[in-house]
Amino acid sequence: MARRQPVNALGVAGWLFAELALVLMIVALGSDEHVPAAESSTPSASASLTPTTTSAAAAPEGLSLTTRSFIMSVDGSGTGVVDEFRRRLLDEVGPDGRVGLILVFGKSRDPSVPTQGTLVSQQLKDLVVAAGLPQLSTMNDMRAYLGSEGAPGDAKVELFLFNGGR
């Protein structure tokens, strides 16, 4: 009978980074400008006489690959977490910013069990999603991961805004 190898934190972290790389690749592919075949055909003579300009409003919408991030403390009881997240979100994206994707990297409260950082990030995710913040009304996804930045019980929040956002 084959012996099973124990799961180690390095192996888990490798899989998380692989998943993150896959998500970022999908975001990059999804945010490329796509020109439909009908528009890419040769323009007529009358169309070539008129200069065309593209406005920001006509540009296709996708996720910006430039992220905004902040680190915040996540109290175990959840007290004040949503208010702090709301304040930090307002500081980063403003009242009219539109967030499409959020990645949360939590650091364990117990240094002897570092893999419990995902519990910190999951707690933040559960509190924020339930709050129904206006900037997140168009959000596609919020994912909780294990992180290493900040003090024990902190979470690093990475915001991917829609193109055209502040």
Buried (B, 14 or more C-beta within 10 A) or exposed (E): EEEEEEEEEEEEBEEBEEEBEEBBEEBEEEBEEEEEEEEEEEEEEEEEEEEEEEEEEEEEEBBBEEBBBBBBBBEEEEEEBBEBBBEBBBEBBEEEBBBBBBBBBBBBBEEEEBBBBBBBBBBBBBBBEEEEBEBBEEBEEBBBBBBEEBEBBBBBBBBBBBBEBE
